[in-house]
């Protein structure tokens, strides 16, 4: 299962310029915890859940996975070059 949950709780970042983009940035329809709970409910035994989430919020993501009974097996930090 693959997911890209919205990155920030409402009020922590500016909303997107286009109204349809707001739920992709801000947690107006669910958080990383909601995505993790849905994954735990839908995965078959041994299934994998992969998601993209900001590294500066990794503790929140790891806590959400643990609360849903999921284990983080691998994490990769991506750092973009300036320019």
N, C-alpha and C positions, 0 to 999 in steps of 0.2 A: 504494500500500500504506500502511495506517495502523496505527500501533502505539502503545501506551502501556506501555512497559516498566516494571518495578518501579523505584522511585526510588533505593533505597539498598542497598548491600552488607549482608549479614547482620552484625549486631553494631554497626552505626552508628546504628541507631534501634531503638526498641521495636517489638516485633511487634504486630500488630493484636490487638484483644480477641477477635475471632472467628477460629478457625483457617483458615476458607476465605478470609479477607481477607489473611492473611500474604503469600502470593505476589504480591499486588497492591502491597504496600509494599516487600518485601525480595526481594533477588535469590536466591531459593531454586531457581528453575527456569531461570534465565538472566539475563544482564546486558544493558546497552545494547549491548555489543560483540556479543553473540549475536544480538540483534534486527537489528543492522546487517548482520551476515554473512548472516543469513537473507534480508533484503531484497535484498542484492546478488546472492544466488544466484537469487532468484525473479523479480526485476524484468526486464521486457523492456527492450531498449535505449531510452533516453529516458524510462523509467518514473520515477515519483516515490515516495519514501518520506517520510512525514510522521510525526512522533512528538511526544509531550509529555514533557518532562523538566525537572527543576528547574534554574533558571537558575544556582544556586550550584554546579552540577556541569556547566556547559556545556563546560568544557575536556575533561572525560571523555567527553562525548557527541561532541564534535567529533573527538577522537582516535579514538573507535570508528568513526565514519563514515569517516574518512580511512584507517584500517587495513583497512576493508572495501572500499576503492576507491570510496567514495561521496563526493559533493561537497555541501557545505551551500550551497544557493542562497539561502536566506532563513531568517532567524531572527527570532522576535517574542517580546519579553519582556513578560510579563503580570505586573503588580504590583497586588495586591488592596488596596483601601482598608481601613484598620482599622475594625472594627465592622461 
